[in-house]
């Protein structure tokens, strides 16, 4: 039988990664490239969509083809995912009109959140979202452009997110998957996926929105122009695509109720499969990628970005060791962490270095190191930072479980999942076993699997069918004694934000 191949490429906050798999879901090759996130003003985070999104896609696609020697004509379909949900205005030729406004870490639209809440009322907002408006929602970001950059708004043909932009560049069609569209662009679409003219009216024109499709729907075929830029064959099937977290959840088998996915990337994103939509002001809910499955989801803004901040600002010697041919800087940074007792000898961090999404939904939240003494070292500070992300994960899990939904398995992926000490800390903090899939390529692997399912290739026809290609890896089992210690620290962690929120907001007013 002639070989068939499927490509998946994912664009993240700090890098992009692609994978090429065959008809047995075996990985032929992986290629990654880095890019920079810009921070032009407090609370503003952006990407250059042409350079960082499309440029990365083209470089990775060409590298995968060149490094494997695969004939592009044998690549049957391409899947795309990207950080989401972002807000990118483009003209009628799909040319970006400004840099892309990033997902929930970008908190510029606070005035618009207040404006929309006043316009519709808190009760109506809750009916739509199951919670208050927050920085993860696209509607306030579109309104920010309308209010602050009217010239850009007037020229906008479509408001896209990352996956929408790359798909449009590949095949010329503007689409967004149901998972992203109905959740992040809520309430601009009706439940059936059509734009709602009345609700769009204060925000944008209905025709400025992309078409809602399923994530693995074939929405077009690679154009001649895109083929020249990417190295793919013209006519290759392109699926709609989705956001990076959703694709990574698919890559490790989240296709049914009770499966919980935790993505330790630049930020933490969590998804728990549920039977129905469950409202809670503190977290999010939406229809998931898998038809008929809903989810509860949550996001912590700083995880890998927090460890990167420590590397760049407090562990310069670790970078020097790496540059001189030594181990990776993050390996050096972990050298003394394991020797420190749970709770970092009384030091607790609030990881709100970039504001926070769930469960506080506060873009003005600030990072805190609480309990510092002269006895603490930077190793204590770093361990406390790692613990803080785990405290946040545990907070979210507790909220989810308070709704009597089952959590049968916790699957952890992402760069952080490769740090055994961090994962053991997380197991000890949460008191739950963490399972790491054997294949940890990430969202791009999920993209490739969905590309195969999109064309209904034999063995990949349904989402359930994809699970047979997913193999278990290592597991981390909690230490009961350490968990008992962490429970005491968790109580203090949970109390820190309510005790300091007013002061955080006061300092925000001074500095912005």
GUFI-660277 format. One record per residue (C-alpha): residue in three letters; z negated, x, y. Coordinates in steps of 0.001 Angstrom, whole numbers, plus 500000, padded with zeros to 6 digits. Example, Ala and Ser with C-alpha at 12.3 -4.5 7.8 and 13.67 -1.06 7.14 Angstrom:
<atoms>
("ALA"; (492200; 512300; 495500))
("SER"; (492860; 513670; 498940))
</atoms>
This chain:
<atoms>
("UNK"; (500000; 500000; 500000))
("UNK"; (500912; 501281; 503447))
("UNK"; (497999; 502408; 505577))
("UNK"; (496790; 500244; 508446))
("UNK"; (494616; 501413; 511302))
("UNK"; (492511; 499773; 513991))
("UNK"; (491361; 501276; 517263))
("UNK"; (488213; 500432; 519195))
("UNK"; (487303; 501859; 522588))
("UNK"; (484089; 501163; 524484))
("UNK"; (483282; 502009; 528100))
("UNK"; (479628; 502525; 528925))
("UNK"; (477533; 503443; 531935))
("UNK"; (477890; 507219; 531651))
("UNK"; (480606; 507708; 529046))
("UNK"; (483339; 506099; 526976))
("UNK"; (483878; 506409; 523242))
("UNK"; (486675; 505483; 520891))
("UNK"; (487133; 505315; 517147))
("UNK"; (490037; 504931; 514756))
("UNK"; (489343; 503261; 511387))
("UNK"; (491512; 502453; 508403))
("UNK"; (491850; 499271; 506341))
("UNK"; (488643; 500153; 504459))
("UNK"; (486685; 500465; 507731))
("UNK"; (486412; 504214; 507117))
("UNK"; (486244; 506302; 510270))
("UNK"; (489107; 508717; 510769))
("UNK"; (488068; 510138; 514103))
("UNK"; (485781; 509606; 517081))
("UNK"; (486434; 510812; 520602))
("UNK"; (484255; 510506; 523715))
("UNK"; (484474; 511425; 527374))
("UNK"; (481953; 511324; 530206))
("UNK"; (482165; 509794; 533660))
("UNK"; (479835; 509404; 536623))
("UNK"; (478106; 506343; 538036))
("UNK"; (477864; 506395; 541828))
("UNK"; (474878; 505159; 543814))
("UNK"; (476222; 504741; 547376))
("UNK"; (473184; 502850; 548686))
("UNK"; (469760; 501805; 547380))
("UNK"; (470279; 499269; 544605))
("UNK"; (474067; 499771; 544591))
("UNK"; (475692; 501148; 541408))
("UNK"; (479452; 501459; 540975))
("UNK"; (482322; 502794; 538869))
("UNK"; (485880; 503657; 539826))
("UNK"; (487690; 501258; 537485))
("UNK"; (491011; 503110; 537464))
("UNK"; (489482; 506531; 536926))
("UNK"; (486420; 505704; 534795))
("UNK"; (487570; 502655; 532813))
("UNK"; (491334; 502790; 532432))
("UNK"; (491506; 506579; 532739))
("UNK"; (488945; 507003; 529960))
("UNK"; (490771; 504474; 527770))
("UNK"; (494072; 506332; 528109))
("UNK"; (492531; 509748; 527465))
("UNK"; (490634; 508544; 524397))
("UNK"; (493567; 506613; 522945))
("UNK"; (495847; 509623; 523238))
("UNK"; (493207; 511930; 521752))
("UNK"; (492594; 509659; 518746))
("UNK"; (496299; 509511; 517992))
("UNK"; (496899; 513234; 518546))
("UNK"; (493864; 514423; 516594))
("UNK"; (494559; 512237; 513549))
("UNK"; (498336; 512426; 513488))
("UNK"; (498465; 508680; 512869))
("UNK"; (501759; 507010; 513726))
("UNK"; (500984; 504652; 516637))
("UNK"; (503133; 502002; 514947))
("UNK"; (500589; 501888; 512105))
("UNK"; (497781; 500949; 514499))
("UNK"; (497801; 497199; 514014))
("UNK"; (495350; 496095; 516701))
("UNK"; (493111; 497383; 519490))
("UNK"; (489628; 496178; 520411))
("UNK"; (487918; 496761; 523738))
("UNK"; (484382; 496534; 525023))
("UNK"; (482797; 497623; 528266))
("UNK"; (479524; 497532; 530083))
("UNK"; (478938; 494023; 531232))
("UNK"; (478961; 492032; 533165))
("UNK"; (480446; 493782; 536159))
("UNK"; (482338; 492434; 539125))
("UNK"; (485713; 493945; 539921))
("UNK"; (488154; 492299; 542349))
("UNK"; (491813; 493129; 541680))
("UNK"; (495084; 492216; 543370))
("UNK"; (498064; 490512; 541748))
("UNK"; (499150; 493844; 540221))
("UNK"; (495720; 494419; 538659))
("UNK"; (494937; 497129; 541206))
("UNK"; (491221; 497388; 542032))
("UNK"; (490435; 496415; 545613))
("UNK"; (487100; 498275; 545623))
("UNK"; (484880; 500102; 543174))
("UNK"; (483417; 497936; 540413))
("UNK"; (479963; 496508; 541084))
("UNK"; (477997; 497202; 537921))
("UNK"; (475897; 494929; 535744))
("UNK"; (472178; 494099; 536187))
("UNK"; (471208; 497546; 537463))
("UNK"; (473110; 496743; 540682))
("UNK"; (470735; 494733; 542851))
("UNK"; (472719; 494431; 546069))
("UNK"; (473116; 490643; 545918))
("UNK"; (469478; 489670; 546526))
("UNK"; (470375; 487735; 549689))
("UNK"; (473067; 485868; 547777))
("UNK"; (470628; 485051; 544969))
("UNK"; (468335; 483472; 547553))
("UNK"; (471275; 481685; 549206))
("UNK"; (472494; 480199; 545925))
("UNK"; (469000; 479224; 544836))
("UNK"; (468520; 477401; 548139))
("UNK"; (471945; 475758; 547797))
("UNK"; (471490; 474427; 544277))
("UNK"; (467708; 474293; 543946))
("UNK"; (465513; 476063; 541424))
("UNK"; (465581; 473147; 538979))
("UNK"; (469379; 473099; 538791))
("UNK"; (469523; 476884; 538446))
("UNK"; (467138; 476638; 535494))
("UNK"; (469300; 473979; 533857))
("UNK"; (472271; 476314; 534056))
("UNK"; (470606; 479596; 533134))
("UNK"; (467301; 478703; 531497))
("UNK"; (465723; 481047; 534083))
("UNK"; (466048; 482008; 537771))
("UNK"; (469184; 483736; 539067))
("UNK"; (469010; 487521; 538688))
("UNK"; (470938; 490720; 539269))
("UNK"; (472729; 490388; 535906))
("UNK"; (474633; 487313; 537087))
("UNK"; (478169; 487691; 538428))
("UNK"; (478193; 484644; 540719))
("UNK"; (475939; 486288; 543357))
("UNK"; (478019; 489482; 543174))
("UNK"; (481221; 487545; 543917))
("UNK"; (479468; 485824; 546802))
("UNK"; (478298; 489229; 548076))
("UNK"; (481940; 490333; 548289))
("UNK"; (482855; 487079; 550008))
("UNK"; (480031; 487486; 552537))
("UNK"; (480074; 491252; 553088))
("UNK"; (483700; 492233; 552412))
("UNK"; (485839; 489249; 553471))
("UNK"; (489024; 491361; 553622))
("UNK"; (488571; 492347; 549970))
("UNK"; (487782; 488769; 549025))
("UNK"; (490920; 487458; 550764))
("UNK"; (493136; 489823; 548752))
("UNK"; (491465; 489138; 545389))
("UNK"; (493751; 487747; 542714))
("UNK"; (491114; 487871; 539941))
("UNK"; (487445; 488737; 539602))
("UNK"; (487172; 490738; 536402))
("UNK"; (484564; 492521; 534343))
("UNK"; (485078; 495811; 532514))
("UNK"; (486625; 494514; 529298))
("UNK"; (488788; 492044; 531247))
("UNK"; (490244; 494816; 533369))
("UNK"; (491149; 497064; 530429))
("UNK"; (492651; 494160; 528477))
("UNK"; (494735; 493179; 531502))
("UNK"; (495957; 496757; 531909))
("UNK"; (496957; 496807; 528233))
("UNK"; (498743; 493504; 527899))
("UNK"; (499035; 491940; 531369))
("UNK"; (496872; 488908; 530626))
("UNK"; (493576; 488109; 532355))
("UNK"; (490894; 486935; 529940))
("UNK"; (487161; 487161; 529351))
("UNK"; (485385; 486323; 526123))
("UNK"; (483194; 483244; 525803))
("UNK"; (480043; 485361; 525329))
("UNK"; (480467; 487048; 528724))
("UNK"; (482243; 484271; 530557))
("UNK"; (479897; 481378; 529888))
("UNK"; (476764; 483482; 530331))
("UNK"; (477412; 486039; 533048))
("UNK"; (479827; 483928; 535122))
("UNK"; (477702; 480800; 534670))
("UNK"; (478093; 478101; 536044))
("UNK"; (481636; 478749; 537254))
("UNK"; (483091; 477672; 533890))
("UNK"; (482682; 474349; 532112))
("UNK"; (481314; 474345; 528560))
("UNK"; (484883; 474141; 527229))
("UNK"; (485804; 477359; 529055))
("UNK"; (487820; 475844; 531886))
("UNK"; (486871; 476727; 535485))
("UNK"; (484738; 474132; 537283))
("UNK"; (486432; 473535; 540661))
("UNK"; (483402; 471890; 542289))
("UNK"; (481015; 474688; 541355))
("UNK"; (483570; 477381; 542137))
("UNK"; (484131; 476004; 545644))
("UNK"; (481311; 477866; 547455))
("UNK"; (482002; 481071; 545495))
("UNK"; (485677; 481562; 544683))
("UNK"; (488872; 479726; 543809))
("UNK"; (489159; 478560; 540178))
("UNK"; (492394; 480525; 539805))
("UNK"; (490512; 483738; 540647))
("UNK"; (488722; 483513; 537283))
("UNK"; (490025; 484906; 534005))
("UNK"; (490841; 482678; 531025))
("UNK"; (488035; 482156; 528494))
("UNK"; (488904; 483240; 524949))
("UNK"; (487002; 484220; 521809))
("UNK"; (486117; 487913; 521644))
("UNK"; (488394; 488587; 518659))
("UNK"; (491295; 486382; 519773))
("UNK"; (494624; 488186; 520074))
("UNK"; (495415; 487680; 523776))
("UNK"; (498550; 489752; 524109))
("UNK"; (500406; 492882; 523092))
("UNK"; (500590; 496375; 524531))
("UNK"; (503252; 496479; 527261))
("UNK"; (505850; 499212; 527635))
("UNK"; (504031; 500596; 530673))
("UNK"; (500663; 500629; 528898))
("UNK"; (502283; 502261; 525867))
("UNK"; (503486; 505143; 528037))
("UNK"; (499995; 505656; 529460))
("UNK"; (497953; 505215; 526269))
("UNK"; (500222; 506575; 523541))
("UNK"; (499955; 503274; 521675))
("UNK"; (503069; 501543; 520408))
("UNK"; (504426; 498749; 522558))
("UNK"; (503738; 495450; 520829))
("UNK"; (500374; 496463; 519333))
("UNK"; (498023; 493454; 519194))
("UNK"; (495215; 493412; 521785))
("UNK"; (492105; 491308; 521291))
("UNK"; (490129; 489811; 524167))
("UNK"; (487173; 492171; 523803))
("UNK"; (483613; 491734; 524968))
("UNK"; (480670; 493595; 526440))
("UNK"; (479343; 496813; 524938))
("UNK"; (476057; 495398; 523700))
("UNK"; (477695; 492473; 521945))
("UNK"; (480223; 494734; 520257))
("UNK"; (477503; 497128; 519148))
("UNK"; (475492; 494212; 517763))
("UNK"; (478506; 493249; 515665))
("UNK"; (478850; 496876; 514527))
("UNK"; (475426; 496758; 512860))
("UNK"; (475655; 493259; 511383))
("UNK"; (474185; 490765; 513846))
("UNK"; (476065; 487719; 512613))
("UNK"; (473244; 485280; 511820))
("UNK"; (469898; 483913; 512950))
("UNK"; (466876; 486213; 512681))
("UNK"; (468757; 489475; 513116))
("UNK"; (467532; 491371; 516177))
("UNK"; (469521; 494182; 517748))
("UNK"; (468027; 496789; 520101))
("UNK"; (470422; 499112; 521885))
("UNK"; (468828; 502309; 523201))
("UNK"; (471486; 503502; 525628))
("UNK"; (471312; 504282; 529339))
("UNK"; (469432; 501012; 529439))
("UNK"; (467957; 498911; 526641))
("UNK"; (469669; 495696; 525662))
("UNK"; (468290; 493369; 523015))
("UNK"; (469864; 490417; 521233))
("UNK"; (468197; 488063; 518740))
("UNK"; (470363; 485593; 516845))
("UNK"; (469103; 481991; 517162))
("UNK"; (470249; 478571; 516005))
("UNK"; (470209; 477071; 519494))
("UNK"; (469835; 477872; 523176))
("UNK"; (466185; 478505; 524086))
("UNK"; (465097; 478452; 527722))
("UNK"; (462570; 480928; 529086))
("UNK"; (462418; 482127; 532700))
("UNK"; (461643; 485650; 531596))
("UNK"; (464686; 486358; 529422))
("UNK"; (468263; 485174; 528881))
("UNK"; (470084; 482976; 526425))
("UNK"; (473743; 482357; 525700))
("UNK"; (476273; 481490; 523042))
("UNK"; (476849; 484662; 521052))
("UNK"; (480166; 486237; 520041))
("UNK"; (479949; 484734; 516557))
("UNK"; (481058; 481073; 516768))
("UNK"; (478136; 478692; 516194))
("UNK"; (475461; 481353; 516788))
("UNK"; (473309; 481456; 519925))
("UNK"; (470993; 484212; 521050))
("UNK"; (468051; 485247; 523169))
("UNK"; (468656; 488506; 525005))
("UNK"; (466802; 490887; 527265))
("UNK"; (467416; 494078; 529187))
("UNK"; (465376; 497037; 530376))
("UNK"; (467185; 498900; 533157))
("UNK"; (465974; 502432; 532460))
("UNK"; (465986; 504072; 529027))
("UNK"; (468490; 506890; 528577))
("UNK"; (468892; 506941; 532354))
("UNK"; (465145; 507570; 532581))
("UNK"; (465262; 510481; 530137))
("UNK"; (468271; 511834; 532083))
("UNK"; (466233; 511646; 535295))
("UNK"; (463483; 513699; 533651))
("UNK"; (466002; 516226; 532363))
("UNK"; (467655; 516668; 535746))
("UNK"; (464511; 516710; 537871))
("UNK"; (461645; 518086; 535791))
("UNK"; (463182; 519988; 532881))
("UNK"; (465724; 522272; 534523))
("UNK"; (464751; 525076; 532125))
("UNK"; (465861; 522877; 529215))
("UNK"; (469288; 522571; 530828))
("UNK"; (469389; 526347; 531330))
("UNK"; (468556; 526924; 527656))
("UNK"; (471371; 524579; 526630))
("UNK"; (473802; 526285; 529027))
("UNK"; (472909; 529649; 527490))
("UNK"; (473916; 528421; 524046))
("UNK"; (470554; 527050; 522943))
("UNK"; (469739; 523578; 521664))
("UNK"; (470573; 520404; 523533))
("UNK"; (468294; 519943; 526559))
("UNK"; (466823; 516744; 525138))
("UNK"; (465772; 518589; 521964))
("UNK"; (463918; 521161; 524054))
("UNK"; (462281; 518400; 526092))
("UNK"; (460807; 516906; 522905))
("UNK"; (459176; 520196; 521867))
("UNK"; (455603; 519303; 522870))
("UNK"; (455859; 515507; 522931))
("UNK"; (454937; 514944; 519290))
("UNK"; (451708; 516927; 519750))
("UNK"; (450404; 514463; 522347))
("UNK"; (448313; 511515; 521148))
("UNK"; (449513; 507902; 521412))
("UNK"; (448986; 506689; 524976))
("UNK"; (449687; 510130; 526454))
("UNK"; (445982; 510735; 527038))
("UNK"; (445621; 507762; 529343))
("UNK"; (448949; 507981; 531196))
("UNK"; (451090; 504819; 531432))
("UNK"; (454533; 504596; 533016))
("UNK"; (456277; 501541; 534393))
("UNK"; (459957; 502404; 533810))
("UNK"; (461218; 500436; 536809))
("UNK"; (463044; 503398; 538356))
("UNK"; (466111; 501190; 538973))
("UNK"; (464355; 497865; 539467))
("UNK"; (464039; 495729; 536375))
("UNK"; (465806; 492939; 534578))
("UNK"; (463727; 491109; 531997))
("UNK"; (460998; 490020; 531760))
("UNK"; (460223; 490349; 535497))
("UNK"; (463753; 489950; 536941))
("UNK"; (462826; 491978; 540021))
("UNK"; (465398; 494320; 541614))
("UNK"; (462695; 495598; 543974))
("UNK"; (460345; 496713; 541185))
("UNK"; (459405; 500396; 541316))
("UNK"; (458489; 503049; 538788))
("UNK"; (454816; 503932; 538402))
("UNK"; (452879; 506701; 536658))
("UNK"; (449403; 505248; 536249))
("UNK"; (446380; 507274; 535210))
("UNK"; (447560; 510749; 536236))
("UNK"; (444935; 513470; 536121))
("UNK"; (444982; 517243; 536550))
("UNK"; (444874; 517507; 532763))
("UNK"; (448292; 515928; 532365))
("UNK"; (451414; 518040; 531913))
("UNK"; (455066; 517171; 532303))
("UNK"; (455155; 516772; 528502))
("UNK"; (452565; 513999; 528935))
("UNK"; (454724; 512450; 531630))
("UNK"; (457795; 512576; 529418))
("UNK"; (456019; 511089; 526404))
("UNK"; (454650; 508353; 528668))
("UNK"; (458198; 507606; 529837))
("UNK"; (459357; 507244; 526215))
("UNK"; (456371; 505017; 525442))
("UNK"; (457072; 502871; 528510))
("UNK"; (460498; 501876; 527215))
("UNK"; (458873; 500905; 523913))
("UNK"; (456215; 498853; 525720))
("UNK"; (459048; 497006; 527449))
("UNK"; (460820; 496378; 524122))
("UNK"; (457576; 495040; 522681))
("UNK"; (457105; 492746; 525673))
("UNK"; (460520; 491216; 525066))
("UNK"; (459974; 490828; 521321))
("UNK"; (456675; 489043; 521952))
("UNK"; (458368; 486606; 524327))
("UNK"; (461110; 485873; 521812))
("UNK"; (458646; 485349; 519000))
("UNK"; (456535; 483002; 521152))
("UNK"; (459336; 480419; 520714))
("UNK"; (458799; 480346; 516942))
("UNK"; (462132; 481954; 516196))
("UNK"; (462242; 484269; 513186))
("UNK"; (462723; 488019; 513591))
("UNK"; (463722; 489044; 510083))
("UNK"; (465088; 492491; 510858))
("UNK"; (465246; 494818; 513870))
("UNK"; (468363; 496973; 513997))
("UNK"; (468251; 499866; 516463))
("UNK"; (471310; 501755; 517684))
("UNK"; (472418; 503936; 520573))
("UNK"; (471728; 507486; 521665))
("UNK"; (467982; 506910; 521689))
("UNK"; (468069; 505908; 518017))
("UNK"; (468965; 509503; 517174))
("UNK"; (465575; 510656; 518489))
("UNK"; (463246; 510299; 515489))
("UNK"; (460076; 510813; 517526))
("UNK"; (461075; 508113; 520010))
("UNK"; (461935; 505697; 517219))
("UNK"; (458595; 506310; 515494))
("UNK"; (456824; 505688; 518811))
("UNK"; (458734; 502413; 519113))
("UNK"; (457796; 501363; 515568))
("UNK"; (454154; 502201; 516288))
("UNK"; (454144; 500373; 519637))
("UNK"; (455794; 497221; 518277))
("UNK"; (454107; 497274; 514881))
("UNK"; (457493; 496482; 513321))
("UNK"; (459864; 498315; 511016))
("UNK"; (462992; 499583; 512752))
("UNK"; (466203; 499960; 510739))
("UNK"; (468931; 502363; 511848))
("UNK"; (472436; 501671; 510475))
("UNK"; (474142; 504555; 508677))
("UNK"; (477185; 504352; 510935))
("UNK"; (476027; 504880; 514500))
("UNK"; (479328; 505204; 516310))
("UNK"; (478345; 502246; 518450))
("UNK"; (480252; 499498; 520204))
("UNK"; (483653; 501073; 519596))
("UNK"; (483154; 500628; 515837))
("UNK"; (482415; 496946; 516434))
("UNK"; (485556; 496777; 518587))
("UNK"; (487665; 498187; 515785))
("UNK"; (486149; 495781; 513235))
("UNK"; (486829; 492830; 515556))
("UNK"; (490384; 494061; 516119))
("UNK"; (490964; 493867; 512369))
("UNK"; (489393; 490404; 512218))
("UNK"; (491483; 489320; 515210))
("UNK"; (494722; 489695; 513259))
("UNK"; (492942; 488340; 510130))
("UNK"; (493643; 491500; 508175))
("UNK"; (492710; 491141; 504511))
("UNK"; (488976; 491744; 504036))
("UNK"; (488190; 491296; 507731))
("UNK"; (489009; 487604; 508165))
("UNK"; (485556; 486402; 509334))
("UNK"; (482509; 487842; 511072))
("UNK"; (480537; 487456; 507841))
("UNK"; (483176; 489503; 506050))
("UNK"; (482555; 492416; 508426))
("UNK"; (479008; 492900; 507155))
("UNK"; (480190; 494345; 503848))
("UNK"; (481335; 497450; 505731))
("UNK"; (477910; 498068; 507302))
("UNK"; (475609; 500447; 505402))
("UNK"; (471851; 500949; 505942))
("UNK"; (470571; 504300; 507180))
("UNK"; (466995; 505415; 507844))
("UNK"; (464003; 503207; 508653))
("UNK"; (460858; 503790; 510717))
("UNK"; (457660; 502139; 509475))
("UNK"; (454751; 501603; 511909))
("UNK"; (451469; 503447; 511531))
("UNK"; (448726; 500737; 511657))
("UNK"; (446182; 503041; 513301))
("UNK"; (448575; 504119; 516041))
("UNK"; (449668; 500524; 516550))
("UNK"; (446043; 499521; 517120))
("UNK"; (445768; 502194; 519817))
("UNK"; (449017; 501136; 521440))
("UNK"; (447909; 497493; 521598))
("UNK"; (445195; 498520; 524054))
("UNK"; (447707; 500404; 526186))
("UNK"; (450160; 497487; 525983))
("UNK"; (447578; 495232; 527623))
("UNK"; (447301; 497623; 530574))
("UNK"; (451088; 498030; 530747))
("UNK"; (451521; 494245; 530869))
("UNK"; (448969; 493994; 533704))
("UNK"; (450378; 496791; 535874))
("UNK"; (453370; 494961; 537328))
("UNK"; (451492; 491775; 538359))
("UNK"; (448824; 493967; 539960))
("UNK"; (451312; 496014; 542012))
("UNK"; (454320; 493745; 542602))
("UNK"; (453326; 492891; 546171))
("UNK"; (452970; 496571; 547035))
("UNK"; (456359; 497289; 545433))
("UNK"; (457970; 494633; 547605))
("UNK"; (456253; 495931; 550721))
("UNK"; (457541; 499446; 550158))
("UNK"; (461034; 498052; 549493))
("UNK"; (460985; 496376; 552901))
("UNK"; (460048; 499682; 554513))
("UNK"; (462726; 501748; 552764))
("UNK"; (465712; 499380; 552881))
</atoms>
